[in-house]
Amino acid sequence: RMKVVDIQDNTPVSVGGVICTYRGRRIKRQIVLEEKRVKLTDRVWGLQGENNRVSSYFRLHPDFQIGRGRKSGERLLLHKKSKLQFAIEAVKGSWMEHRTGELCYYSEQFGSLEQTEVLELRQKAKGDRIKQQIMISIVEVDTDD
């Protein structure tokens, strides 16, 4: 299902609140859209045992690459053909790992695999639930048209 939103007068818009169940765990994802920033929040509960970890994966389109951020815990998504940049920052005790060369279906040809970069966001759970957040902000946009 798709929802089109128009952000006016810098008022944040919340999209989502979708709940699904996976292997006995309940997962709720909420996306808050602001003028130049997106806040993605995953809440997971129903975890069993002591050493739980939640991972979220961001498989990049081949036109993007991952670069170092300006501060600790931040990564940049850099568009290879323009000055478009997004800063990704994990909050609330999460950490990120960058991998390259993973095969993904982002491709110019339908049904073919292409190598891409992946950003994995991980966090250890305390108890049977966890809240994981990531902030994505527009850093720079090439306005030369």
Residue frames as a rotation matrix with the C-alpha (Angstrom) as fourth column:
ARG 1
0.581 0.814 0.000 0.00
0.814 -0.581 0.000 0.00
0.000 0.000 -1.000 0.00
MET 2
-0.535 -0.779 0.327 1.33
0.792 -0.598 -0.127 3.44
0.294 0.191 0.936 -0.90
LYS 3
0.557 0.650 -0.517 0.54
0.778 -0.626 0.052 6.76
-0.290 -0.431 -0.854 0.74
VAL 4
-0.155 -0.558 0.815 1.49
0.712 -0.635 -0.300 10.09
0.685 0.534 0.496 -0.84
VAL 5
0.419 0.236 -0.877 2.23
0.842 -0.463 0.278 12.84
-0.340 -0.854 -0.393 1.66
ASP 6
0.253 -0.304 0.919 2.86
0.441 -0.809 -0.389 16.55
0.861 0.503 -0.071 1.24
ILE 7
-0.025 -0.352 -0.936 5.02
0.994 -0.109 0.014 18.07
-0.107 -0.930 0.353 3.97
GLN 8
0.212 0.180 0.961 4.00
0.399 -0.913 0.083 21.66
0.892 0.366 -0.265 4.53
ASP 9
0.511 -0.059 0.858 5.14
-0.542 -0.797 0.267 24.28
0.668 -0.601 -0.439 7.09
ASN 10
-0.466 -0.884 -0.021 7.78
-0.576 0.322 -0.752 21.84
0.672 -0.338 -0.659 8.47
THR 11
0.233 0.615 0.753 5.11
-0.954 0.293 0.056 19.70
-0.186 -0.732 0.655 10.14
PRO 12
-0.814 -0.566 0.132 6.35
-0.540 0.820 0.189 16.10
-0.216 0.083 -0.973 10.61
VAL 13
0.279 0.865 -0.416 4.19
-0.932 0.349 0.101 13.40
0.233 0.360 0.904 9.02
SER 14
-0.434 -0.368 0.822 4.03
-0.625 0.780 0.019 9.88
-0.649 -0.506 -0.569 10.44
VAL 15
0.223 0.415 -0.882 3.68
-0.896 0.444 -0.017 6.98
0.385 0.794 0.471 8.01
GLY 16
-0.487 -0.450 -0.748 3.45
-0.261 0.893 -0.367 3.35
0.833 0.017 -0.553 8.96
GLY 17
-0.274 0.358 0.892 2.85
-0.937 0.110 -0.332 1.82
-0.217 -0.927 0.306 12.31
VAL 18
0.351 0.359 -0.864 2.75
-0.674 0.738 0.033 -1.54
0.650 0.571 0.502 10.52
ILE 19
-0.033 -0.315 0.949 2.89
-0.867 0.482 0.130 -4.58
-0.498 -0.818 -0.289 12.78
CYS 20
0.396 0.125 -0.910 3.93
-0.629 0.759 -0.169 -8.01
0.669 0.639 0.379 11.54
THR 21
0.631 -0.181 0.754 4.84
-0.569 0.553 0.608 -11.27
-0.527 -0.813 0.246 13.23
TYR 22
0.410 -0.600 -0.687 7.98
-0.599 0.391 -0.699 -13.22
0.688 0.698 -0.199 12.38
ARG 23
-0.211 -0.502 -0.839 9.01
0.202 0.817 -0.540 -16.43
0.956 -0.283 -0.071 14.18
GLY 24
0.209 0.424 -0.881 7.02
0.917 0.229 0.328 -15.51
0.341 -0.876 -0.340 17.28
ARG 25
-0.625 -0.446 -0.640 8.35
0.628 -0.775 -0.073 -11.95
-0.463 -0.448 0.765 17.41
ARG 26
0.581 0.795 0.176 6.22
0.782 -0.486 -0.390 -8.90
-0.224 0.364 -0.904 16.77
ILE 27
-0.599 -0.801 0.026 7.74
0.744 -0.544 0.389 -6.08
-0.298 0.252 0.921 14.76
LYS 28
0.645 0.753 -0.135 6.37
0.658 -0.636 -0.402 -2.55
-0.388 0.170 -0.906 14.36
ARG 29
-0.525 -0.793 0.310 7.93
0.842 -0.430 0.326 -0.07
-0.125 0.432 0.893 11.91
GLN 30
0.661 0.662 -0.354 7.14
0.593 -0.749 -0.295 3.62
-0.460 -0.015 -0.888 11.91
ILE 31
-0.371 -0.724 0.581 8.51
0.918 -0.380 0.112 6.23
0.140 0.575 0.806 9.51
VAL 32
0.494 0.448 -0.746 8.37
0.552 -0.824 -0.130 9.93
-0.672 -0.347 -0.654 10.40
LEU 33
-0.001 -0.417 0.909 8.95
0.951 -0.281 -0.128 12.31
0.309 0.864 0.397 7.47
GLU 34
0.329 0.012 -0.944 10.23
0.453 -0.879 0.146 15.79
-0.829 -0.476 -0.294 8.16
GLU 35
0.806 0.065 -0.588 11.38
-0.378 -0.708 -0.597 18.51
-0.455 0.703 -0.546 5.76
LYS 36
0.352 -0.759 -0.547 14.92
-0.787 0.077 -0.612 17.16
0.507 0.646 -0.570 5.18
ARG 37
-0.720 -0.594 0.360 15.03
-0.691 0.562 -0.455 14.13
0.067 -0.576 -0.815 7.46
VAL 38
0.306 0.746 -0.592 13.45
-0.473 0.659 0.585 10.70
0.826 0.101 0.554 7.89
LYS 39
-0.478 -0.378 0.793 13.31
-0.874 0.289 -0.390 8.90
-0.082 -0.880 -0.468 11.25
LEU 40
0.093 0.411 -0.907 12.84
-0.450 0.830 0.330 5.15
0.888 0.378 0.263 10.97
THR 41
-0.386 -0.144 0.911 11.88
-0.919 0.148 -0.366 3.35
-0.082 -0.978 -0.189 14.19
ASP 42
-0.084 0.313 -0.946 11.59
-0.241 0.915 0.324 -0.42
0.967 0.255 -0.001 14.58
ARG 43
-0.166 0.083 0.983 10.14
-0.981 0.084 -0.173 -1.89
-0.097 -0.993 0.068 17.76
VAL 44
-0.162 0.034 -0.986 10.53
-0.330 0.940 0.087 -5.63
0.930 0.339 -0.141 18.29
TRP 45
-0.251 0.066 0.966 9.07
-0.961 0.100 -0.257 -7.60
-0.114 -0.993 0.039 21.19
GLY 46
0.855 0.508 0.105 8.57
-0.505 0.861 -0.053 -11.24
-0.117 -0.007 0.993 22.07
LEU 47
0.098 -0.907 -0.411 12.29
-0.677 0.242 -0.695 -12.02
0.729 0.346 -0.590 22.08
GLN 48
0.973 0.197 -0.124 13.31
-0.069 0.752 0.656 -15.23
0.222 -0.630 0.744 23.88
GLY 49
0.459 -0.839 -0.293 16.50
0.840 0.517 -0.163 -15.89
0.288 -0.172 0.942 25.85
GLU 50
0.518 -0.356 -0.778 19.30
0.534 -0.576 0.619 -13.62
-0.669 -0.736 -0.109 27.06
ASN 51
-0.427 -0.852 -0.303 21.55
0.193 -0.413 0.890 -12.79
-0.884 0.321 0.341 24.09
ASN 52
0.423 0.678 0.601 19.21
0.789 0.051 -0.612 -11.30
-0.446 0.733 -0.514 21.53
ARG 53
-0.628 -0.570 -0.529 20.28
0.144 -0.754 0.641 -9.01
-0.764 0.327 0.556 18.73
VAL 54
0.571 0.803 0.172 18.21
0.428 -0.112 -0.897 -7.19
-0.701 0.585 -0.407 16.12
SER 55
-0.638 -0.770 -0.020 19.64
0.330 -0.297 0.896 -6.39
-0.696 0.565 0.443 12.68
SER 56
0.663 0.724 -0.188 18.25
0.127 -0.356 -0.926 -4.17
-0.737 0.590 -0.328 9.93
TYR 57
-0.317 -0.785 0.532 19.78
0.685 0.198 0.701 -4.20
-0.656 0.587 0.475 6.45
PHE 58
0.566 0.369 -0.737 19.94
-0.232 -0.787 -0.572 -1.34
-0.791 0.495 -0.360 3.97
ARG 59
-0.076 -0.533 0.843 20.88
0.769 0.506 0.390 -2.64
-0.634 0.678 0.371 0.53
LEU 60
-0.126 -0.057 -0.990 21.91
-0.171 -0.982 0.079 0.31
-0.977 0.179 0.114 -1.56
HIS 61
0.937 0.338 0.086 21.02
0.081 0.029 -0.996 0.99
-0.339 0.941 -0.001 -5.16
PRO 62
0.346 -0.874 0.342 24.18
0.920 0.387 0.058 0.53
-0.183 0.294 0.938 -7.31
ASP 63
0.319 -0.200 0.926 24.29
0.444 -0.832 -0.333 4.30
0.837 0.518 -0.176 -7.96
PHE 64
0.765 -0.029 0.643 25.08
-0.519 -0.620 0.588 4.88
0.382 -0.784 -0.490 -4.26
GLN 65
0.008 -0.769 -0.639 28.15
0.379 0.594 -0.710 4.13
0.926 -0.236 0.296 -2.18
ILE 66
0.874 0.271 -0.404 28.84
0.450 -0.137 0.882 4.38
0.184 -0.953 -0.241 1.54
GLY 67
-0.005 -0.881 0.473 31.31
0.179 -0.466 -0.867 6.94
0.984 0.080 0.161 2.88
ARG 68
-0.526 -0.271 -0.806 32.51
0.825 0.066 -0.561 8.03
0.205 -0.960 0.189 6.30
GLY 69
0.588 0.798 0.134 30.35
0.693 -0.582 0.426 10.45
0.418 -0.158 -0.895 8.20
ARG 70
0.141 -0.485 0.863 31.35
-0.140 -0.873 -0.467 13.70
0.980 -0.055 -0.191 9.81
LYS 71
-0.063 -0.125 0.990 30.90
-0.983 -0.166 -0.083 12.35
0.175 -0.978 -0.112 13.33
SER 72
-0.928 -0.332 0.168 31.15
-0.367 0.893 -0.261 9.05
-0.064 -0.304 -0.951 15.17
GLY 73
-0.530 0.743 0.407 28.30
0.294 0.612 -0.734 6.64
-0.795 -0.270 -0.543 14.44
GLU 74
0.440 0.674 -0.593 27.41
-0.341 -0.486 -0.805 8.32
-0.831 0.556 0.016 11.15
ARG 75
-0.448 -0.499 0.741 27.78
0.592 0.456 0.665 7.12
-0.670 0.737 0.091 7.55
LEU 76
-0.242 0.343 -0.907 27.18
-0.610 -0.781 -0.133 9.00
-0.754 0.521 0.399 4.32
LEU 77
0.179 0.317 0.931 25.29
0.663 0.660 -0.352 7.64
-0.727 0.681 -0.092 1.32
LEU 78
-0.316 -0.443 -0.839 26.92
-0.314 -0.785 0.534 9.21
-0.895 0.432 0.109 -1.72
HIS 79
0.792 0.565 0.230 25.32
0.090 0.265 -0.960 9.26
-0.603 0.782 0.159 -5.15
LYS 80
-0.013 -0.910 0.413 28.01
0.649 0.307 0.696 8.35
-0.761 0.277 0.587 -7.70
LYS 81
-0.278 -0.054 0.959 26.71
0.941 -0.217 0.261 10.66
0.194 0.975 0.111 -10.46
SER 82
0.353 0.410 0.841 25.69
0.218 -0.910 0.353 13.82
0.910 0.059 -0.410 -8.56
LYS 83
-0.676 -0.590 0.442 26.23
-0.243 -0.387 -0.889 15.67
0.696 -0.708 0.118 -5.29
LEU 84
0.422 0.892 0.163 23.24
-0.550 0.109 0.828 14.03
0.720 -0.440 0.536 -3.62
GLN 85
-0.684 -0.651 -0.328 24.25
-0.061 0.499 -0.865 12.88
0.727 -0.572 -0.381 -0.12
PHE 86
0.587 0.801 0.119 22.36
-0.270 0.055 0.961 11.44
0.763 -0.597 0.248 2.81
ALA 87
-0.592 -0.688 0.420 23.72
-0.652 0.103 -0.751 11.16
0.473 -0.718 -0.510 6.36
ILE 88
0.423 0.663 -0.618 22.65
-0.052 0.699 0.714 8.03
0.904 -0.270 0.330 8.25
GLU 89
-0.565 -0.554 0.611 22.98
-0.631 -0.187 -0.753 8.05
0.532 -0.811 -0.244 12.01
ALA 90
-0.038 0.487 -0.872 22.07
0.408 0.805 0.432 5.20
0.912 -0.339 -0.229 14.33
VAL 91
-0.293 0.011 0.956 20.72
-0.725 -0.654 -0.215 6.23
0.623 -0.757 0.200 17.72
LYS 92
0.541 0.580 0.609 19.89
-0.839 0.319 0.441 4.48
0.062 -0.749 0.659 20.97
GLY 93
0.148 -0.578 0.802 22.89
-0.634 0.567 0.526 2.16
-0.759 -0.587 -0.283 21.32
SER 94
0.912 0.179 0.370 23.01
0.154 0.684 -0.713 0.73
-0.381 0.707 0.596 17.80
TRP 95
-0.124 -0.939 -0.320 26.09
-0.331 -0.265 0.906 0.24
-0.935 0.218 -0.278 15.68
MET 96
0.807 0.415 -0.419 26.61
-0.480 0.048 -0.876 -0.06
-0.343 0.909 0.238 11.93
GLU 97
-0.143 -0.822 0.551 28.68
0.097 0.542 0.835 -2.39
-0.985 0.173 0.002 9.79
HIS 98
0.389 0.173 -0.905 29.49
-0.794 -0.434 -0.425 -1.77
-0.466 0.884 -0.032 6.11
ARG 99
-0.083 -0.379 0.921 29.82
0.238 0.890 0.388 -4.65
-0.968 0.252 0.016 3.63
THR 100
-0.064 0.021 -0.998 30.55
-0.870 -0.491 0.045 -4.55
-0.489 0.871 0.049 -0.09
GLY 101
-0.744 -0.357 -0.565 29.98
-0.652 0.573 0.497 -6.96
0.146 0.738 -0.659 -2.94
GLU 102
-0.587 0.610 0.532 26.72
0.029 0.672 -0.740 -8.53
-0.809 -0.419 -0.412 -1.73
LEU 103
-0.927 0.295 0.231 24.50
0.283 0.147 0.948 -9.70
0.245 0.944 -0.220 -4.55
CYS 104
-0.492 0.789 -0.368 21.17
0.089 -0.375 -0.923 -7.90
-0.866 -0.486 0.114 -4.76
TYR 105
-0.110 0.552 0.826 18.30
0.938 0.334 -0.098 -7.60
-0.330 0.764 -0.555 -7.25
TYR 106
0.535 0.152 -0.831 18.83
-0.071 -0.972 -0.223 -3.83
-0.842 0.179 -0.509 -7.77
SER 107
-0.503 -0.690 0.520 19.71
0.457 0.298 0.838 -4.02
-0.733 0.660 0.165 -11.43
GLU 108
-0.514 0.272 -0.813 19.03
-0.679 -0.709 0.192 -2.39
-0.524 0.651 0.549 -14.77
GLN 109
-0.554 0.314 -0.771 17.87
-0.530 0.581 0.618 -5.77
0.642 0.751 -0.156 -16.12
PHE 110
0.339 0.808 0.482 14.84
-0.923 0.188 0.335 -7.53
0.180 -0.559 0.810 -14.65
GLY 111
0.976 0.215 -0.013 15.67
-0.204 0.942 0.268 -10.69
0.070 -0.259 0.963 -12.72
SER 112
0.360 -0.911 -0.202 19.45
0.393 0.344 -0.853 -10.29
0.846 0.228 0.482 -12.72
LEU 113
0.748 -0.191 -0.636 21.66
0.631 -0.094 0.770 -9.88
-0.207 -0.977 0.050 -9.69
GLU 114
0.417 -0.655 0.630 24.13
0.134 -0.641 -0.756 -7.04
0.899 0.400 -0.179 -9.24
GLN 115
-0.216 -0.565 -0.797 26.75
0.918 0.162 -0.363 -6.41
0.334 -0.809 0.483 -6.58
THR 116
0.413 0.390 0.823 25.89
0.054 -0.913 0.405 -3.62
0.909 -0.122 -0.398 -4.15
GLU 117
-0.765 -0.619 0.177 26.90
-0.092 -0.167 -0.982 -2.20
0.638 -0.767 0.071 -0.80
VAL 118
0.287 0.835 -0.469 25.03
0.434 0.323 0.841 -3.06
0.854 -0.445 -0.270 2.38
LEU 119
-0.579 -0.337 0.742 24.75
-0.512 -0.558 -0.653 -1.19
0.634 -0.759 0.150 5.65
GLU 120
-0.015 0.530 -0.848 23.76
0.519 0.729 0.447 -3.38
0.855 -0.433 -0.286 8.60
LEU 121
-0.219 0.064 0.974 22.37
-0.699 -0.707 -0.111 -1.74
0.681 -0.705 0.199 11.73
ARG 122
-0.091 0.108 -0.990 22.67
0.403 0.913 0.063 -3.93
0.911 -0.393 -0.126 14.84
GLN 123
-0.209 0.043 0.977 21.62
-0.796 -0.588 -0.144 -3.59
0.568 -0.808 0.157 18.45
LYS 124
-0.813 -0.072 -0.578 21.62
0.246 0.857 -0.453 -5.91
0.528 -0.510 -0.679 21.46
ALA 125
0.165 0.962 0.217 18.34
-0.113 -0.200 0.973 -6.32
0.980 -0.185 0.076 23.28
LYS 126
-0.921 -0.251 0.298 17.83
-0.315 0.031 -0.949 -5.91
0.229 -0.967 -0.108 26.99
GLY 127
-0.439 0.795 0.418 15.02
-0.353 0.275 -0.894 -8.21
-0.826 -0.540 0.160 28.01
ASP 128
-0.291 0.428 0.856 12.27
0.655 0.741 -0.147 -9.31
-0.697 0.518 -0.496 25.63
ARG 129
0.756 0.578 0.307 11.93
0.620 -0.485 -0.616 -6.08
-0.207 0.657 -0.725 23.63
ILE 130
-0.400 -0.906 -0.138 14.03
0.725 -0.405 0.557 -3.58
-0.561 0.123 0.819 21.73
LYS 131
0.822 0.528 -0.214 13.63
0.292 -0.713 -0.638 -0.17
-0.489 0.462 -0.740 20.08
GLN 132
-0.251 -0.916 0.312 15.96
0.771 0.006 0.637 0.62
-0.586 0.401 0.705 17.20
GLN 133
0.772 0.520 -0.366 16.11
0.238 -0.771 -0.591 4.02
-0.589 0.369 -0.719 15.47
ILE 134
-0.347 -0.838 0.421 17.95
0.857 -0.100 0.506 5.46
-0.382 0.536 0.752 12.52
MET 135
0.446 0.397 -0.802 17.95
0.078 -0.910 -0.407 9.04
-0.892 0.119 -0.437 11.22
ILE 136
-0.176 -0.447 0.877 18.43
0.953 0.146 0.266 9.77
-0.247 0.883 0.400 7.51
SER 137
0.415 0.250 -0.875 19.09
0.204 -0.963 -0.179 13.40
-0.887 -0.104 -0.450 6.57
ILE 138
0.744 -0.200 0.637 19.73
0.619 -0.152 -0.771 15.13
0.251 0.968 0.010 3.26
VAL 139
0.157 -0.795 -0.586 23.23
0.675 -0.346 0.651 16.63
-0.721 -0.498 0.483 3.44
GLU 140
-0.470 -0.377 -0.799 23.79
-0.328 -0.765 0.554 18.10
-0.820 0.522 0.236 -0.01
VAL 141
0.383 0.613 0.691 21.90
0.563 0.438 -0.701 18.19
-0.732 0.657 -0.178 -3.29
ASP 142
-0.780 -0.606 0.155 23.28
0.453 -0.375 0.809 19.15
-0.432 0.701 0.567 -6.69
THR 143
0.191 0.904 -0.383 21.00
0.339 -0.427 -0.838 21.93
-0.921 0.031 -0.388 -7.93
ASP 144
-0.536 -0.445 -0.717 22.73
-0.514 -0.502 0.696 22.43
-0.669 0.742 0.041 -11.28
ASP 145
-0.015 0.601 0.799 20.01
0.536 0.679 -0.501 21.57
-0.844 0.421 -0.332 -13.80
